[in-house]
Amino acid sequence: MTHRVPIEGTLDLHAFAPRDVSSVVAEYITAAEAAGLVEVRLIHGRGVGVQRRTVHAVLRNHPGVAEFWDAPESHLGVTIARLATAH
């Protein structure tokens, strides 16, 4: 199934199957960088942390990501990534 995701700075991963999260995040970061965004918010939820670890692994290895961190107000449910184009 193909999803069209607007590149607006926030991506809610709840709409995607867990097996697709890695590729969705990687493609979203690439598209956000191409769109000139400086930061993006990735909403993965809290749960037991599986999605968070998946998101962080993708961000850690994506050349378009300068840095990332947990959004403090989300209690580990949202990750913010600063894109490399921001520098």
N, C-alpha and C positions, 0 to 999 in steps of 0.2 A: 504494500500500500504506500502511496506517495502522499506526503504531507507538505503543504505549502506553509512556510513559517515566515511571518513578516520580520524584517530585520529592524527592530525598533529599540534595542538595548536591553530587553528582558526576554528570557526564554523559560517558559514553564515546562519542565520535563515530565510532568504528570501525564501528559497526553501521549507519551511514547512508551512502547514496550521496553522493558529493561534491556533486552538484547540489542536494541537500536540506539541506546543512549550514547554510546561512544561515538558512533558515526554521526549522529545528529549534532552532538556538541562540536565535533571537529569541523563539520561543514558549516555550522552556525558561526563559529569563530572566524573561519575563512571569509564568509560572506560579510560579517560585521566589520572585519578589517577592510575589505574592499569598499564597503559603504562609508568608511571614514569614521566609524565610531571609536571612541576613546576607551570606554568601559562598557562591560555588559554584566547583567545580573542573570545568573543561572539558578532557577528555583528547582531544587531536587527533593526537598522535604527532609524531615529529620529521620524518622524510622530507626532502623538499626545501623544506618550509615553506609550501606552498600552503594547506593547511588552517589553519595557524596564522594566516596573513594574512587568510583569510576570517573566522575567529573574531574576530580583533582588529578587523576592519572593522565587523562587526556590533556588537560591544561598544562601540566608539567612538561609534556612532550611536544606541545604544539609550537611551532616557530613563530606564530603570530601573537603569542602571549608573553608579555613582559613580566607580569607578576599576578598573583591571585591570592585571595584571602576570604575567610568566612565573614559574611555580613554580621556585625555584632548584634544587631537587633533581631536576627532570625533564629538565634539559638541553634546554629549549625544546619539550618534548612535552606540557606541561600549562599552561593559563592559569587564573589565579584571578581572579575578578571579585567586587568588593565591590558590593553592591546599594545603590541609592539609599535604600531603606527603612532602611538601617543607620544613617542619620544622624538 
